[in-house]
Amino acid sequence: MKLFLEILLKILPNIFILLFLYQFIYLLVGLFKKPMLFEAKKQHRYAILISAKNEENVIAHLIHSILNQEYPKELIQVFVVADNCSDQTADVSRGAGATVYERYDSQQLGKGYALQYLLRQIDKDYGLDTFEGYLVFDADNLLEKNYIQEINKVFDNGYRIITSYRNSKNYGSNWISAGTGLWFLREAKFINNARMQLGVSCLVSGTGFLMHRDIVKSNDGWNFFLLTEDVQFSVNSILKGEKIGYCGDAVFYDEQPLRFTDSWNQRLRWTKGFYQVFYEYGSQLLKRFFTTASFTCYDVLITLTPGFVFLASVLLIGVITAINSAMVMSVYFAQILHTFLLACATSYLLFFLLGMSTTLAEWKRIYCPNRKKILYMFTFPIFMFTYVPLSVIALFVKIKWKPILHAVSINAEQVKN
């Protein structure tokens, strides 16, 4: 048992390194390889889908940023589903120029159900074939003026699902908003961008993505209702043979939580949702990986399982230690403590380097004072450490979808000021 425990404590870190080593390749690609360039021969017609629950404070700014695009207005139509609203979201959206449907359902809650309802109403009143693509946004988003023009280039070159560059409109508010914002910048620059360069399928992340009408029709609208319906949609599409593209020049801004409780609840839902997707599709991904050597399936599995890997490792060490006698436990307590502290220090350093590389690479696209950019590189690892208890708690608690209040009411131009 002594020898086994010593070996285990030595090999676990190496296993982690081997599993995630490919993401270092992603980092290098993101830093040094120039993005792919596309040109469009045709301007396509798009429906914009927005699910909103009590978003009267922010939704008008999003609609204005859509209708003020550098793209023909006759090729854009904005649809809003005011989902179980008790405020003026519907009226504000109509006043801003959107076509609005109001939905009231106290049983089927969440963005997935709202999108399904909205798509069925569009199909009923317009027909899904009226639009060639469907763009999905959250009510708190804002778009750069060339967003649709840029994503249209990738769409016109054959990609049927496309995700885009997710920035933050309140990055500099505090270390919490910066933590989430930095993670999304890292996802855009060093994950989806690298995947696109290497021919690996990307993953949709919450909002700011485009679907071809044939994708919508094949899914009978939107049949994804897990807590992370975006990840479920991505994995389902990949297993069907789709390659999800990425457009780094299509930039939108997202509002990040300011309070730790809101951030905690949001990320707890995301973590639980990742587990749900793993339970639902993990065996299919694993089978596809071993039968076809699909690197995309491996990449998706690694993306879905960090919480599982961490928890399994901790439990394994705990069980082995508990089986040992109290004497053996006392003998190896110092070694275990040393390993734990070393792991914490190493993790902090790795997260700091990740945050630093992302901050430096995207320095000009992060809109806050320089001193805050530097400060938040040091707080980023602390933010990421909070995922450790989240990964454990999410396994055992039942979580329901809850909206987060959005209060940062600014337009796209004000983000950069």
Phi, psi and omega in degrees: 000320179302311182295320182297317180295318179298316179296317182299315181295336180273324186274335182303312178301323180292326177296315177303315182299315181296320182295322187254007184300325183298335180289340172292324175297317176304317181300315180296319178298315179298326182281321193243342182266131180289140180298155176289142179249138180232152172233147182254138175267342184221145172262120186267163180264132186235144167257135179257123183254125179229121174262127186222131174236110180052059184242032183298337183285334190235339193292329180298322179298321178296311182299318177298320180292336177280313183286346177260021180292153173278062186205146183306125183296331181289350179258009181232132172224130184261127178241132178238133168256113176278101193264106178054044184276145174241011178239204185260027182304315182297312181294317178299319181294317177298317180296332180277348176115012182264155169272126191241135170241136180255132183236134177229110181208110183274355182262312182262095186254145175126162183298324181300314179293323179295317178295321178298315178299314182298315181295324178291325176292321177296317178299319181293317188267334185235327189092132183297333181286352179297329182244141180276332180218156181234118178261136184245128177225158170266157188298335182272001182283161172222145183246140167295154187297336182259014186304304185292323177302318182286316182289335176297328179297316180289319179300317182292343179264017168105353178283127185263346172225130184221133172253168189225187186275116184259111177250179184240138179271352178224041182305316188275010183296310177195182184292339180284310178297324179293324179299311178293316181298320180293323177297319179290324176296319177297319179298319180290308187285315190253353178247290183294322177299315180293320177302315181299317181296325186266000179078021177262144181294139175277179175234139174289141182234087171075297189211173179070052179220162185236138177236136172293148181301329179294328175293316179299315182293321181292335178265008183055045182097249180221101183251050183230114191231012175288172183297331172245076184296335178293315179292320177301314178300316181298310183294317178301318180293318180297318179293339176273359177100006180280145172249114183279127182267177181220138176236103183285345179270353174267099189254130172228162184243141185236145177271131180259149178301145179261328182265144181297323180297319178294317178297317179301310181297320179297312183286333174295319177295317179298315182297315177299320179296322176297318177298317179300316180294322177297315178300321185284321190237355185304315182295323179293319178296317180296317179297316180296322179297315183283332182271333183238358183056038180286113179292328177302317180296321176297314180301316179295317179300316179295322178297324184278339194248011180304319179298318179297315182299314180297310184296318180298321180294314180298315181295321180298313178296318181297317181294315181297318179295319181294325180295325177297161177288164179300326181294315180296321180299319180291325180295322186260003180300316180297320180293318179295317179297317178299316179296319180297312181294322178295320178297319179296314180296317179296318180296318179300315181298316181296316179293324177297315179297322178295314178296320180295313181297321178292316180299314181293320181293325184250023186311313184286345181260000176262116188259087173194167180303148183301323181297326178288323177303317180291314181302316186286348170293327181277331179274343181303314178300323178296317176302316182290329178298333180292348175289340181297303177296328177301317182298326180281311184298320183299336179290333192245346183256151175270129186237135176248152179293130177227136178288154176248129181296131177251127187230359180276091186263087179224163177263177186297327180290324182289339179302322187272357181269000000 
